[in-house]
Amino acid sequence: MKTGVIENHKTNVYTKEKQAQLEELTKVVAQSSYLPELHIYPKAGLMNDPNGLAYFNQKYYVFFQWYPFAPVHGLKHWGKTTSKDLIHWSEQEPALIPDRHYEKNGCYSGNAFEYEDKLYLFYTANFKTPAGKIPKQALAIMDKDEKIIKVEKLIIDSGVEGLSGELRDPYVFSRNGLFYMLLGGSKFEGDEHPGFGEEGVLLLYKSENLLDWNYQGLIDLPIDTGYMLECPSLIEVDGKEVLFLSPMGMASDETRLNNRFATVYLVGELDLEERIFKTDQWDEMDAGFDFYAPQAFYKEKQPLMMAWFGCGEPEYPVDEQWQHGLTFTQKLHLKHGKLLRFPVDEILGAFSEGENVTTKSIMPNTSTYHLQLTDGFDFRVGSKEDYWSFTYDTDKEEACISREGLDQIIDETFGFERKAKVKHLTVVDVFVDNSFVEIYLNEGEIVFSFRVFQQITGTIYSTAHILVGTLNKKK
């Protein structure tokens, strides 16, 4: 069911006077049949990229791209939600509202960086002109009382010769007492992609004080970068640096990079002097339909991440005045040079201990549950008229998810199946949170993230040995 609204979504800014309107939309959302229990979702409107993730002042902070007034990509604000346990989240008023001239077209993505007991919120100030975008990067600072003040002077107020105006998504980190910023961009070489260039690039800036930034040059990357790079993020995992990138326009193959926009990771070392990421290991981050713009952060020294549970282009058949969400918070590890992702212990602890089930059909009494399969892996969820499925071909060593059997079709443009090569499959963990599904193979060696919209809690059909864990009552 698509719902109609009358505002101009490109200019509609949150104000105190519009709080009543937002509260009415929130009431509509609360009646939705597809709300998750554990995933973060917007109280109304559309959520996309996580832009600032942090463990700060004994709490988890998640800032995110948000348009409050309709489930469409309107004027972007920064939403804000907090938690002490990664289970119970408290969504608050917008953290950043596009109320300055230099951000008249939205407060776009960035990251959060802790320094001297404050959280520095770096973001792209979206500023469009008839001639195109003018790149602008901005900063706001939050203290321990959660008071946020924008720094009025832009920290970067110009583009780079030879690059398009699409320079965005600052990611700030420190090394050896200095501060560095990664920016996604596009090298301007033609007009095949209006507004963009013909090659995605990663820019490097340096600062001594987080306020004054100097351009260092482009970072050499040993992969196809498509025509635009977005949402860079850098994290240390088990002694190696891992770089997340979201390229537009990467070439696909049979089992990888089949979404309109891809997300990849590289494992190695970022050489800041030579401006090169040294690696011989990279891969697609997620094999599902709905995953983009991952961002990494630390809780103390533990590397964690979340991503947007969406992928920009596909249209979902249902909105009910809200759209999209974020993945589970996931812990990161490396195994034989490959990045493994798995839900944090807090998420696992939200489910009961698995009950052994050997019958061919299971009817969960909840729309949020955890399955673990260890002996045979094929299963189907739903009725004959409305189902999705997972299969594993042992001869091809290939896993496949399919949404072709769903009654509510989700954008046929990009197909109904996603596949991934996986050798020696030993365990499959399936987390269903109403319309949000995350499937982890071999404890995170391969992950499928995708949405489904079914009318009722589906029966699970399988001949596999299954452990079924249901959601504990949230306190």
C-alpha positions in Angstrom: 0.0 0.0 0.0 1.6 3.3 -1.1 0.5 6.3 0.9 0.3 9.9 -0.4 1.6 13.1 1.2 1.5 16.6 -0.1 4.7 18.3 1.1 7.6 19.2 -1.2 9.9 16.6 0.1 13.0 18.3 -1.1 12.4 21.4 1.1 10.5 20.1 4.0 12.5 20.8 7.2 11.8 19.5 10.7 10.7 22.2 13.1 9.1 22.2 16.6 5.8 23.3 14.9 5.8 20.1 12.8 6.1 17.9 15.8 2.4 17.2 15.8 2.5 16.1 12.2 5.3 13.8 13.0 3.4 12.3 15.9 0.5 11.5 13.7 2.7 9.7 11.2 4.3 7.8 14.1 0.8 6.5 15.1 0.4 5.2 11.6 3.8 3.5 11.7 3.0 1.9 15.0 0.1 -0.1 13.3 2.4 -1.5 10.6 2.4 -5.3 10.1 6.0 -5.3 9.2 7.8 -3.7 12.1 10.9 -5.5 13.6 11.6 -6.2 17.2 15.4 -5.9 17.2 16.4 -3.9 14.1 16.5 -0.1 14.2 13.8 1.5 12.0 12.5 5.0 11.7 9.5 6.1 13.8 8.2 7.7 10.6 9.6 8.5 7.2 12.6 7.1 5.4 15.9 5.9 7.0 19.1 5.2 5.1 22.8 5.4 5.7 24.1 5.1 9.3 26.3 8.2 9.4 27.7 8.3 12.9 28.2 5.2 15.0 29.9 5.5 18.4 30.2 4.1 21.9 30.4 7.3 23.9 29.7 8.2 27.5 28.7 4.6 28.3 26.1 4.5 25.5 25.8 3.5 21.9 24.9 6.3 19.6 23.5 5.7 16.1 23.0 8.7 13.8 21.4 8.0 10.4 20.2 9.6 7.3 16.5 10.5 7.8 13.6 12.2 6.0 10.9 12.4 8.7 7.7 13.2 6.8 7.3 10.5 4.2 8.8 7.1 3.1 10.7 8.8 0.2 14.2 10.2 -0.3 13.4 13.8 0.7 15.4 16.5 2.4 17.9 14.6 4.6 18.3 15.2 8.3 20.4 13.3 10.8 18.3 11.1 13.0 19.5 9.9 16.4 18.9 6.9 18.5 20.7 5.6 21.6 21.0 2.4 23.5 22.9 0.9 26.5 22.5 -2.8 25.4 22.0 -2.8 21.5 18.5 -4.2 22.1 16.4 -1.4 23.5 16.7 1.8 21.4 15.5 5.3 22.2 14.9 7.4 19.1 15.1 11.2 19.7 14.6 14.5 17.9 16.8 15.0 14.9 20.5 15.6 15.7 21.2 17.7 12.6 18.5 19.7 10.7 19.4 21.3 7.4 18.7 24.9 8.6 21.8 26.6 7.2 22.2 28.1 3.7 25.2 25.9 3.0 23.2 22.7 3.7 20.0 23.8 2.0 19.7 20.5 0.1 20.3 18.3 3.1 22.7 17.1 5.8 24.3 14.1 4.1 26.4 11.2 5.5 29.6 11.3 7.5 30.9 9.8 10.7 31.3 10.4 14.5 34.8 10.8 16.0 35.4 11.1 19.8 38.0 13.7 20.9 38.5 15.3 24.3 35.2 14.1 25.7 33.2 15.3 22.8 31.7 13.7 19.8 32.7 15.4 16.5 30.0 14.8 13.8 31.4 15.2 10.3 29.0 15.4 7.4 28.5 16.5 3.9 26.5 19.7 3.5 24.5 19.2 0.3 24.5 22.3 -1.7 23.1 22.3 -5.3 23.2 25.0 -7.9 21.8 25.1 -11.5 25.4 24.3 -12.6 25.6 21.3 -10.3 26.7 20.4 -6.8 29.4 22.4 -4.9 31.2 20.1 -2.5 31.0 21.2 1.1 32.0 19.3 4.3 30.7 20.5 7.7 31.1 19.8 11.4 29.0 19.7 14.5 30.2 18.9 18.0 28.2 17.1 20.7 29.1 17.3 24.4 28.4 14.7 27.1 25.0 16.4 27.8 24.1 15.7 24.1 24.0 19.4 23.2 25.0 19.7 19.6 26.5 22.9 18.1 27.3 23.4 14.5 30.7 24.9 13.6 29.6 27.7 11.3 32.8 27.7 9.3 32.8 24.9 6.8 35.8 22.6 7.2 36.1 22.0 3.5 34.5 24.5 1.1 35.8 23.7 -2.3 36.1 20.9 -4.8 39.2 19.4 -6.4 40.3 20.1 -9.9 39.4 17.2 -12.2 36.8 15.7 -9.9 33.0 16.1 -10.1 31.0 18.0 -7.5 30.0 14.6 -5.9 32.5 14.6 -3.1 30.9 13.3 0.1 30.7 11.1 3.2 33.7 12.1 5.3 35.2 9.4 7.5 37.6 10.8 10.1 40.2 8.7 12.0 43.5 9.4 13.8 47.1 8.1 13.4 50.3 9.1 15.2 48.8 12.3 16.7 47.3 13.5 13.4 43.8 13.4 11.9 42.9 12.0 8.5 39.7 12.1 6.5 38.6 9.9 3.7 36.1 11.2 1.2 34.3 9.4 -1.6 34.2 11.0 -5.1 34.2 10.7 -8.8 36.8 11.6 -11.4 35.2 13.8 -14.1 36.0 12.3 -17.5 32.8 12.3 -19.4 29.0 12.6 -19.4 27.8 9.0 -19.4 26.6 9.4 -15.7 25.2 12.9 -15.3 26.5 14.7 -12.2 29.2 12.0 -11.7 32.4 11.2 -13.5 33.7 8.0 -15.1 35.8 6.6 -12.2 35.2 6.4 -8.5 38.0 7.8 -6.3 38.9 8.0 -2.7 40.3 11.3 -1.4 42.6 11.9 1.6 42.8 15.0 3.8 44.9 15.7 6.8 44.5 17.9 9.9 46.2 18.8 13.1 43.1 20.1 14.9 40.0 18.6 13.3 39.0 22.1 12.0 41.6 22.9 9.3 42.0 20.3 6.6 44.5 20.0 3.8 44.0 17.9 0.7 46.7 15.2 0.2 45.6 13.5 -3.0 43.9 10.4 -4.2 44.4 7.0 -2.6 45.4 4.3 -5.1 43.0 1.3 -4.9 43.6 -2.0 -6.6 40.0 -2.7 -7.6 37.4 -1.6 -10.0 35.8 1.5 -8.4 32.9 2.0 -10.8 31.9 5.5 -11.6 31.5 6.8 -8.0 32.7 5.8 -4.5 30.6 6.5 -1.5 30.6 5.9 2.3 34.3 5.0 3.0 35.0 3.5 6.5 38.2 2.2 8.0 38.6 -0.2 11.0 41.3 -2.4 12.5 40.3 -6.0 12.8 42.7 -8.6 14.2 45.8 -6.6 13.4 44.8 -5.7 9.9 43.1 -2.6 8.4 39.8 -3.2 6.7 38.4 -0.6 4.3 34.7 -0.5 3.5 33.7 1.1 0.2 30.3 1.5 -1.6 31.0 1.9 -5.3 28.4 2.7 -7.9 28.7 0.9 -11.2 31.0 -2.1 -10.5 30.8 -4.9 -13.0 28.8 -7.9 -11.8 29.4 -11.6 -12.3 27.2 -14.6 -11.8 27.3 -14.7 -8.0 28.7 -11.3 -7.0 27.9 -7.6 -7.3 24.4 -8.1 -8.7 22.7 -5.2 -6.9 22.5 -1.8 -8.6 25.0 -0.5 -6.0 27.7 -2.7 -4.5 29.5 -2.7 -1.1 33.0 -4.2 -0.9 35.8 -4.6 1.7 39.6 -4.6 1.4 41.9 -6.2 3.9 45.5 -4.9 4.2 47.2 -1.6 5.1 46.5 2.0 4.3 49.9 3.7 3.6 49.2 7.3 4.2 52.6 8.5 2.9 52.3 6.7 -0.4 48.5 7.1 -0.5 47.9 3.5 -1.4 45.8 0.7 0.1 48.0 -2.4 0.0 46.0 -5.5 -0.4 45.5 -8.7 -2.3 42.3 -9.6 -0.6 38.9 -8.0 -1.3 35.3 -9.2 -1.6 31.7 -8.2 -1.7 30.5 -7.6 1.9 27.0 -9.0 1.6 25.4 -11.4 -0.8 21.8 -10.3 -0.3 19.4 -7.8 -1.9 19.3 -5.1 0.8 22.6 -3.9 2.2 24.6 -0.7 1.6 26.7 2.0 3.2 28.2 -0.1 6.1 30.1 1.9 8.8 32.5 0.6 11.4 33.2 1.8 14.9 34.7 0.5 18.2 33.3 -0.4 21.6 36.6 0.1 23.4 38.8 -2.1 21.2 36.1 -4.4 19.8 35.5 -3.6 16.1 31.7 -3.4 15.2 29.6 -2.3 12.3 26.1 -1.6 11.0 24.8 -1.0 7.6 21.7 0.4 5.8 19.2 -2.4 5.4 18.4 -1.2 1.8 20.1 -0.5 -1.5 18.9 2.8 -3.0 17.0 1.7 -6.1 14.5 -1.1 -5.5 11.0 -0.1 -4.6 9.3 -2.1 -1.8 5.6 -3.0 -2.2 4.7 -1.6 1.2 5.6 1.6 3.1 2.9 2.3 5.7 4.6 5.7 6.3 8.0 4.2 7.1 10.8 2.7 5.0 14.0 0.8 5.6 16.1 0.2 8.7 19.6 -0.8 9.8 21.2 -4.2 10.1 22.0 -5.9 13.4 25.1 -4.6 15.1 27.8 -7.1 14.0 31.1 -8.0 15.4 34.0 -8.4 13.0 36.8 -11.0 12.7 39.3 -12.1 10.1 39.8 -15.8 9.1 42.3 -16.7 6.4 42.2 -13.1 5.2 38.4 -13.1 4.8 36.1 -10.8 6.9 33.6 -12.5 9.1 30.5 -10.7 10.4 28.1 -12.1 13.0 25.5 -10.5 15.4 26.9 -9.2 18.7 26.4 -11.3 21.8 23.7 -9.0 23.0 21.6 -9.9 19.9 22.2 -13.6 20.4 21.2 -13.3 24.1 17.8 -11.9 23.1 16.8 -15.3 21.8 15.9 -18.4 23.9 18.2 -21.4 23.7 17.5 -23.4 20.6 15.0 -26.2 20.7 15.8 -29.3 18.6 13.2 -29.8 15.9 13.1 -32.7 13.5 9.6 -32.4 12.0 9.3 -31.3 8.4 7.2 -28.3 9.2 7.6 -25.7 12.0 5.1 -23.0 12.9 6.9 -20.3 15.0 4.6 -18.5 17.5 6.4 -15.2 16.8 7.6 -13.2 13.8 11.1 -12.8 15.3 13.1 -16.0 15.7 16.6 -17.6 15.2 17.1 -20.8 13.3 20.3 -22.8 13.2 20.7 -25.6 10.6 23.6 -28.0 10.8 22.5 -31.2 9.0 21.0 -30.4 5.6 20.4 -26.8 4.8 17.5 -26.3 2.4 14.3 -24.7 3.8 11.3 -22.6 2.8 9.4 -20.1 4.8 5.7 -19.3 4.1 2.7 -20.9 2.3 2.6 -22.3 -1.2 1.3 -19.0 -2.4 3.7 -16.7 -0.4 7.2 -17.9 0.5 10.9 -17.4 0.2 13.6 -20.1 0.3 17.2 -21.0 0.9 19.0 -23.8 -0.9 22.6 -25.2 -1.0 24.0 -27.1 -4.0 26.7 -29.3 -2.7 28.1 -30.1 -6.1 28.4 -26.5 -7.1 29.2 -25.4 -3.5 26.7 -22.6 -4.1 24.1 -21.1 -1.7 21.0 -19.4 -3.1 18.2 -17.3 -1.6 15.1 -16.8 -3.6 12.2 -14.3 -3.3 10.4 -15.5 -6.4 7.7 -17.2 -4.4 6.6 -14.1 -2.5 3.1 -12.8 -3.1 4.3 -9.2 -2.8 6.9 -8.9 -5.5 10.0 -6.7 -4.6 11.3 -4.9 -7.7 11.8 -7.4 -10.6 14.5 -5.2 -12.2 17.3 -6.8 -10.2 16.0 -10.4 -10.2 14.6 -12.7 -7.6 17.7 -14.7 -6.6 21.1 -14.1 -5.0 23.9 -16.7 -5.0 27.2 -17.1 -3.2 30.0 -19.6 -3.5 30.8 -21.3 -0.1 32.9 -24.3 0.4 32.3 -26.8 3.1 29.1 -25.4 4.5 28.7 -26.5 8.1 26.2 -24.2 9.8 23.5 -21.8 8.7 22.2 -19.2 11.2 18.9 -17.5 10.1 17.6 -14.5 11.9 14.0 -13.5 11.0 12.8 -10.2 12.5 9.4 -9.9 10.8 10.2 -8.3 7.4 14.0 -8.2 8.0 16.0 -11.4 7.3 19.8 -12.0 7.9 21.3 -15.3 7.0 24.9 -16.2 8.1 26.8 -19.1 6.6 29.7 -20.6 8.6 29.4 -18.0 11.3 29.6 -15.0 9.0 31.8 -16.2 6.1 28.9 -15.3 3.8 25.9 -13.1 4.8 22.6 -12.6 3.0 20.6 -9.5 4.1 17.2 -9.0 2.6 13.6 -7.9 3.2 10.4 -9.9 2.8 6.8 -8.8 3.1 4.5 -11.7 4.1 1.0 -11.4 5.4 1.4 -13.9 8.2 4.1 -15.6 10.2 5.3 -18.3 7.8 5.6 -22.0 8.4 9.1 -23.3 8.0 9.4 -26.4 5.8 12.7 -28.3 5.9 14.1 -31.8 6.3 17.2 -30.4 8.0 18.1 -30.7 11.7 17.1 -27.3 13.1 17.5 -25.5 16.4 14.7 -22.9 16.9 15.3 -20.0 19.2 12.4 -17.6 19.9 12.7 -14.0 21.1 12.8 -13.6 24.9 10.3 -11.1 26.2 11.9 -7.7 26.0 12.2 -6.1 29.5 
